[in-house]
Amino acid sequence: MSTQLVFWRTAQRLDPRAVYQRLIDADSEIEGLDLLDLPAIEAAVLSAFRDWTVDASRDSTGGVQTMLSAPGGQGAFDIEYSPRSVICTCYGLDGPTMNRFMDVMFTFDLPLYDPQIEERFDQTAP
């Protein structure tokens, strides 16, 4: 079973479900979303999960994806980047591990949108 965690930053009031759908449809030019520092975001993720196996990085995928496997094969992250968003698909991971990922995103002021419950969490601090 997988869980998606979706992140973007904006100062505008946008319909989060509509933003998510456009992101899933690969529309990376959504007006109102801030441009993100993707190299810094990936570096922070890799640092937070330094004991994980890096199966793919932005350098190896042309700048669009990071794939990490947990030690002992106990789950994985598939992280997709667009200039204005980060979409993380989590496989077989527990809540504390996903929270650790969210904490990294919070350091970049990237609030969570949870498509499983269709809720945007505008708080950037845990």
matplotlib code that plots the C-alpha trace (Angstrom):
import matplotlib.pyplot as plt

x = [0.0, 1.2, 0.6, 1.2, 2.5, 2.3, 4.0, 3.9, 4.1, 1.9, 0.7, -2.5, -5.8, -6.0, -8.3, -5.9, -7.7, -7.6, -3.8, -3.2, -5.1, -3.1, 0.1, -0.9, -1.7, 1.9, 0.9, 3.9, 3.0, 0.3, 0.1, 0.5, 2.9, 6.4, 9.4, 11.3, 15.1, 15.0, 18.8, 18.6, 15.4, 16.9, 20.1, 18.1, 16.1, 19.3, 20.9, 17.8, 17.8, 21.6, 21.3, 18.9, 20.0, 19.8, 18.3, 18.0, 18.8, 18.0, 21.4, 20.7, 17.2, 17.5, 16.3, 12.9, 13.1, 14.7, 14.2, 15.2, 15.0, 14.9, 17.5, 16.6, 14.1, 11.5, 9.9, 10.7, 10.2, 9.7, 10.0, 9.0, 9.9, 8.5, 9.7, 6.9, 6.1, 7.4, 5.3, 6.4, 4.9, 5.7, 5.7, 5.4, 6.5, 5.2, 3.9, 7.1, 9.2, 6.7, 6.7, 10.5, 10.1, 7.4, 9.8, 12.3, 9.7, 8.6, 12.2, 11.5, 8.1, 6.3, 3.0, 1.5, -1.4, -2.7, -4.6, -5.9, -8.1, -8.1, -6.7, -4.1, -2.2, -1.2, 0.8, 4.5, 5.7, 4.9]
y = [0.0, 3.5, 6.9, 10.2, 13.4, 16.5, 19.8, 23.3, 26.8, 29.8, 33.0, 32.8, 31.0, 28.2, 25.2, 22.5, 19.7, 21.6, 22.3, 18.6, 17.4, 19.8, 18.6, 14.9, 15.9, 17.2, 20.9, 22.5, 26.0, 26.6, 30.4, 31.3, 28.5, 29.5, 28.2, 25.8, 25.2, 21.6, 20.9, 22.1, 20.1, 16.9, 17.5, 17.9, 14.7, 12.7, 14.1, 13.2, 9.7, 9.1, 5.5, 4.7, 3.4, 6.0, 4.1, 7.2, 10.9, 14.1, 13.9, 10.4, 11.0, 14.3, 16.4, 14.9, 12.1, 10.7, 7.1, 5.8, 2.4, 1.9, -0.2, -3.9, -3.3, -2.1, 0.5, 3.2, 6.8, 7.8, 11.5, 13.4, 17.1, 19.8, 23.4, 24.2, 21.0, 17.9, 14.7, 11.8, 8.4, 6.3, 2.5, 0.4, 3.1, 3.9, 7.2, 8.3, 7.8, 9.8, 12.5, 12.7, 13.4, 16.0, 17.7, 18.1, 19.8, 22.0, 23.4, 24.8, 26.2, 23.6, 22.7, 19.2, 18.4, 14.9, 13.6, 10.6, 12.8, 15.8, 18.2, 20.9, 21.6, 25.2, 25.1, 24.8, 23.9, 20.5]
z = [0.0, -0.8, 0.6, -1.1, 0.6, -1.6, -1.0, -2.5, -1.2, -2.1, -0.6, -2.5, -1.5, -4.0, -4.1, -2.8, -4.6, -7.9, -7.4, -6.6, -9.7, -11.9, -10.4, -11.0, -14.6, -14.9, -15.1, -13.5, -14.5, -11.9, -11.3, -7.7, -6.6, -5.6, -7.4, -5.2, -4.5, -5.6, -5.2, -1.6, -0.9, -2.3, -0.3, 2.9, 2.2, 1.5, 4.7, 6.8, 5.4, 5.0, 6.1, 3.3, -0.1, -2.9, -5.9, -8.0, -7.5, -9.4, -11.1, -12.4, -13.5, -15.2, -12.3, -11.7, -9.2, -6.0, -5.0, -1.5, 0.0, 3.7, 5.4, 5.3, 2.5, 5.0, 2.7, 0.2, -1.0, -4.6, -4.7, -7.8, -8.3, -10.5, -10.3, -7.9, -6.1, -4.4, -4.5, -2.3, -2.7, 0.4, 0.2, 3.4, 5.7, 9.2, 10.5, 12.3, 9.1, 7.0, 9.7, 9.4, 5.7, 6.4, 8.9, 6.1, 3.9, 6.8, 7.0, 3.5, 4.5, 2.4, 3.9, 3.4, 1.2, 2.0, -1.0, 0.9, 3.0, 0.6, 3.3, 3.1, 6.3, 6.1, 9.3, 8.4, 11.9, 13.4]

ax = plt.figure().add_subplot(projection="3d")
ax.plot(x, y, z, "-o")
ax.set_aspect("equal")
plt.show()
